[in-house]
Every structure is written in C-alpha cells, then in structure tokens.
Amino acid sequence: MSEETKETPQENPLNDQLKQAQINKLEAEAEKIKAEAEILSNQQKKQKIDIQKTQILLEKEEISLKQNKINLKKDKIILELKQLDLESEIESLEIRNSRDDRNYLYRFNEKISSESVKKCMQTLTEWSRLDQECAIEIIFSSPGGSIIDGFELFDFLQDLRYQGHHLTTGTLGYAASMAGVLLQAGDVRWVGQQAWVMIHRAAFGAWGKTYEIEDEVKFIQRIEERILGIFTSRSNLSKTKIKRNWDRKDWWISADEAMEMGLVDEIRAKMPEHSSS
C-alpha cells in the first residue's frame, strides 16, 4: 500500500461526518418529496372532491330546473282552470241575467186566483224594493178567474205606477175575462198579433133567499160599472158599445180590433211577411 491511499486516523471521522451529512440531506430531500407528494395527493383529492361537489351542484341545479318547469306547468294548469272557472261563472251570470226575473218580466200563465195573485204580488214587491226605479213588464196568458182577486192585483199595479215604476202589460195567447181587465193596468199595453182579448159581463153564483140574491145582483152590477169605467178610461169605447157587445155572450177581440178600439197601444210579434206588406 502506498502512502497516498493510506488514510490517517484524523481523516476517517471527517469522511463519516460528510457521508452522514449527505445521508441527512438525502433523507431531508426524500421527506420533502414525500411531503410534496402528500400535498399533491391532497390537492388531487381536493380537486376530485371539488369536481364531485360541482357535479352534485349541477345535478341539483338540473333538478331545480326540472322542478321549476314542473311548477310552471302546474301554475299554467291552475291558471287555465281558473280561466275556465271564470268563463263558466261569466256564462252562468249571463244566463242568470238573461232570465225573466233578472229583467223584471213576469209571465202570468195561469188562472187568476188568490194563490196566483199572491205569487205575482210577492215577486213584484221584491223587484220594487230591490230597484225602486225599475220598469216592470207583465205578460198575461190567462183565462181570467176571480174578479175580487183580480181587482186586488189591479190596485197593486196602480200603486206601483204611483211609486214611479213604469209598467208594461201585454198578452200572448189570450187575456180573457179578468185578465183582459188587468191588461189595461199598464202604462203601455201590447198584444201579440195572434192573441185575443175577451171581455164579458161579471158572473157570480147566486144562491139563497130572494133578498140575498137581489143583494148579490146589485153587487155584480156595481162591479160591472167598475169594469166599464176601466175599459172606457183606457180606450175609445163607450159604455153603450161595450154593453151591446158583451151582453149575453163572450166578446172576443182580435189584435187589430183591440188596436183600433184603443184597448192596446201596440201590436207585437207580427210576422215579417205581414210587416213588410
């Protein structure tokens, strides 16, 4: 062994320290690399978590959009249903408003009696109280009936006129006997082209003792004078002509005749062919 390769005792500790320092440096670098790898791994995990979180948020947003679309469709359906309900309500209201009672039109299509007069007066009273200035129309299609009940309705109708209601009376079919008298109650009176007015003498059933029958006859005569007074005040007929035509018979008067006699103010429901001619 040469002298150049021979190590002295002083050099060995120095080499060992240098090697140890290199080892420590390598270990430190390895620890640094390990730490950086862990950081990188954590970053990758964080990125992965962030990606998953983003995907979840996107899925949530997609679900929210779908829910919004569903809600919009639901709201649209609800709106359409409300619109249908509104249209149905408007249609029902139009139907109700088109009814006779909503237009203050009463159709007297029965015999004149206590019940029919009471029903008519109740309805007309309601209209009068609901609308104190309403115009009222009554259309008679009646064979007549009770004279006393008819006079009750006649006075009631005159009271409505005095209260300020404009009263129109008309007839379709026929207004016979007491119904013909009630036809005269209106401010305006009309008759259908094919309708008839019939007037005749008052009739009551008289039974009993002679003086009782005589009293009944006198009462009937007074009633007849009332009826004559109504007809003569509302027409151009005289009492003499009425008595001559209703004595012992029913006097049927056509629409044109009623117009000529002044028993009505106008004829309605004329056929277009007749109107044009």
C-alpha positions in Angstrom: 0.0 0.0 0.0 1.3 3.4 -1.0 1.4 6.3 1.2 -1.2 8.2 -1.0 -4.0 5.7 -0.4 -3.4 5.2 3.2 -5.9 7.1 5.4 -4.8 8.7 8.5 -6.9 8.3 11.7 -7.8 12.0 11.5 -9.5 11.7 8.1 -11.9 8.9 9.0 -14.3 10.9 11.3 -14.4 13.7 8.7 -15.5 11.3 6.0 -18.0 9.8 8.2 -19.5 13.2 9.1 -19.6 14.1 5.4 -21.3 10.9 4.5 -23.8 11.4 7.3 -24.5 14.9 6.2 -25.1 13.6 2.7 -27.4 10.9 4.1 -29.2 13.5 6.2 -29.6 15.8 3.1 -30.9 12.9 1.0 -33.3 11.9 3.8 -34.5 15.6 4.1 -35.0 15.7 0.3 -36.8 12.5 0.5 -39.0 13.8 3.3 -39.6 17.0 1.2 -40.5 14.9 -1.8 -42.8 12.8 0.4 -44.4 15.9 1.8 -44.8 17.4 -1.7 -46.3 14.1 -2.8 -48.8 14.2 0.1 -49.6 17.8 -0.7 -50.1 16.9 -4.4 -52.2 13.9 -3.4 -54.3 16.1 -1.1 -54.7 18.6 -3.9 -55.8 15.9 -6.2 -58.2 14.6 -3.6 -59.5 18.2 -3.1 -59.9 18.6 -6.8 -61.7 15.3 -7.0 -64.0 16.4 -4.2 -64.5 19.8 -5.9 -65.4 18.0 -9.1 -67.8 15.8 -7.3 -69.2 18.8 -5.5 -69.6 20.6 -8.8 -71.3 17.6 -10.3 -73.7 17.5 -7.3 -74.4 21.2 -7.7 -75.0 20.7 -11.4 -77.3 17.8 -10.7 -79.1 19.9 -8.0 -79.4 22.8 -10.5 -80.8 20.4 -13.1 -83.3 19.0 -10.7 -84.2 22.6 -9.7 -84.7 23.5 -13.3 -86.9 20.4 -13.8 -88.8 21.3 -10.7 -89.3 24.9 -12.0 -90.6 23.5 -15.3 -93.0 21.3 -13.4 -94.1 24.3 -11.2 -94.5 26.4 -14.3 -96.7 23.7 -15.9 -98.6 23.4 -12.7 -99.1 27.1 -12.5 -100.2 27.2 -16.1 -102.7 24.4 -15.5 -104.0 26.2 -12.4 -104.3 29.4 -14.4 -106.2 27.6 -17.2 -108.5 26.1 -14.7 -109.2 29.5 -13.1 -109.8 30.9 -16.5 -112.3 28.1 -17.2 -114.0 28.7 -13.9 -114.1 32.4 -14.6 -115.6 31.8 -18.1 -118.1 29.3 -16.5 -119.0 31.9 -13.9 -119.4 34.6 -16.6 -121.6 32.2 -18.6 -123.7 31.4 -15.6 -124.0 35.1 -14.8 -125.1 35.8 -18.4 -127.6 33.0 -18.2 -128.9 34.3 -14.9 -129.1 37.9 -16.2 -131.0 36.7 -19.3 -133.8 35.1 -17.1 -137.1 36.8 -17.0 -136.9 37.7 -13.3 -133.5 39.4 -13.8 -135.2 41.6 -16.4 -138.3 42.3 -14.3 -140.5 40.3 -16.6 -143.4 38.3 -15.1 -145.3 35.8 -17.1 -148.8 35.4 -15.7 -149.7 32.0 -17.3 -152.4 30.7 -15.0 -155.9 31.3 -13.8 -156.5 34.4 -11.7 -156.9 33.2 -8.1 -155.9 34.1 -4.6 -152.7 32.0 -4.9 -151.7 33.2 -8.4 -152.3 36.9 -7.4 -150.4 36.5 -4.2 -147.4 34.9 -6.0 -147.3 37.7 -8.6 -147.5 40.4 -5.9 -144.7 38.9 -3.9 -142.4 38.8 -6.9 -143.3 42.3 -8.0 -142.8 43.6 -4.4 -139.3 42.1 -4.3 -138.4 43.8 -7.6 -139.8 47.1 -6.4 -137.8 47.0 -3.2 -134.6 45.9 -4.9 -134.8 48.6 -7.6 -137.2 51.4 -6.8 -137.0 52.8 -10.3 -137.2 49.6 -12.4 -139.5 49.1 -15.3 -141.7 46.1 -14.9 -143.5 44.1 -17.6 -146.3 41.5 -17.1 -147.3 39.2 -19.9 -150.8 37.7 -19.5 -151.8 34.4 -21.0 -154.8 33.6 -18.8 -158.4 32.6 -19.0 -159.3 35.0 -16.2 -160.8 33.9 -12.9 -161.6 35.6 -9.6 -162.8 39.2 -10.1 -162.1 40.2 -6.5 -158.6 38.8 -6.6 -158.1 40.4 -10.0 -159.1 43.8 -8.6 -156.6 43.3 -5.8 -153.8 42.8 -8.3 -155.1 45.7 -10.4 -154.9 48.2 -7.5 -151.5 46.8 -6.6 -150.3 47.5 -10.1 -151.7 51.0 -10.0 -149.8 51.6 -6.7 -146.6 50.5 -8.4 -147.3 53.1 -11.1 -147.8 55.8 -8.5 -144.5 54.8 -6.9 -142.7 55.6 -10.1 -142.4 52.2 -11.8 -143.1 52.2 -15.5 -145.5 49.3 -16.0 -145.9 47.4 -19.3 -148.7 44.9 -19.7 -149.1 42.5 -22.7 -150.8 39.4 -23.8 -149.7 36.3 -25.7 -152.3 33.7 -26.5 -155.2 35.4 -24.8 -156.2 37.7 -22.0 -159.8 36.7 -21.2 -162.3 38.0 -18.7 -160.5 39.5 -15.7 -157.1 39.1 -17.5 -158.5 41.4 -20.1 -159.2 44.0 -17.4 -155.7 43.5 -15.9 -154.2 44.1 -19.4 -155.5 47.7 -19.0 -153.3 48.3 -15.9 -150.1 49.2 -17.7 -148.6 52.5 -18.8 -148.0 50.7 -22.1 -150.3 47.9 -23.3 -149.5 45.5 -26.1 -151.0 42.4 -27.7 -149.5 39.6 -29.8 -150.6 39.5 -33.4 -152.2 36.1 -32.9 -153.5 36.8 -29.4 -157.1 37.6 -28.3 -158.7 39.8 -25.7 -162.0 38.6 -24.4 -164.4 40.6 -22.2 -167.8 39.7 -20.8 -170.2 40.6 -18.0 -169.3 39.8 -14.5 -170.5 36.4 -13.3 -171.1 35.1 -9.7 -173.0 32.2 -8.4 -176.1 33.5 -6.6 -177.9 31.1 -4.3 -180.1 31.6 -1.3 -183.2 33.7 -0.4 -184.7 36.2 -2.8 -183.3 39.3 -0.9 -179.9 37.7 -0.7 -179.9 37.1 -4.5 -181.1 40.7 -5.0 -178.1 42.0 -3.0 -175.8 39.8 -5.0 -177.2 41.1 -8.2 -176.7 44.7 -7.1 -173.1 43.9 -6.1 -172.5 42.4 -9.5 -173.9 45.5 -11.2 -171.6 47.7 -9.2 -168.6 45.5 -10.2 -169.6 45.7 -13.8 -169.7 49.5 -13.6 -166.1 49.4 -12.2 -165.1 47.2 -15.2 -166.8 49.5 -17.6 -165.1 52.5 -16.1 -161.7 50.9 -16.6 -162.3 50.0 -20.2 -163.8 53.3 -21.2 -161.0 55.3 -19.4 -158.3 53.3 -21.3 -159.9 53.1 -24.7 -162.2 54.9 -27.2 -165.1 52.6 -26.4 -168.3 53.9 -24.8 -170.2 52.1 -22.1 -173.1 51.6 -24.5 -171.0 49.9 -27.1 -169.4 47.6 -24.5 -172.7 46.6 -23.0 -174.1 46.0 -26.5 -171.2 43.7 -27.4 -170.8 41.8 -24.1 -174.5 41.2 -23.3 -175.3 37.5 -23.0 -172.0 36.5 -24.8 -168.2 36.5 -24.7 -166.8 39.3 -26.8 -163.6 38.1 -28.5 -161.5 40.9 -29.8 -158.6 40.3 -32.2 -155.2 42.2 -32.0 -156.1 44.5 -34.9 -159.5 45.2 -33.4 -158.0 45.9 -29.9 -155.6 48.4 -31.5 -158.5 50.1 -33.3 -160.6 50.3 -30.1 -157.7 51.7 -28.1 -157.6 48.7 -25.8 -153.8 48.3 -26.5 -151.1 50.7 -27.6 -149.2 48.4 -30.0 -149.2 45.0 -31.7 -146.1 42.9 -31.3 -144.9 39.6 -32.7 -146.1 40.4 -36.2 -145.0 38.0 -39.0 -142.2 39.6 -41.1 -144.3 38.9 -44.2 -147.2 40.9 -42.7 -145.0 43.7 -41.5 -143.4 44.1 -45.0 -146.8 44.1 -46.7 
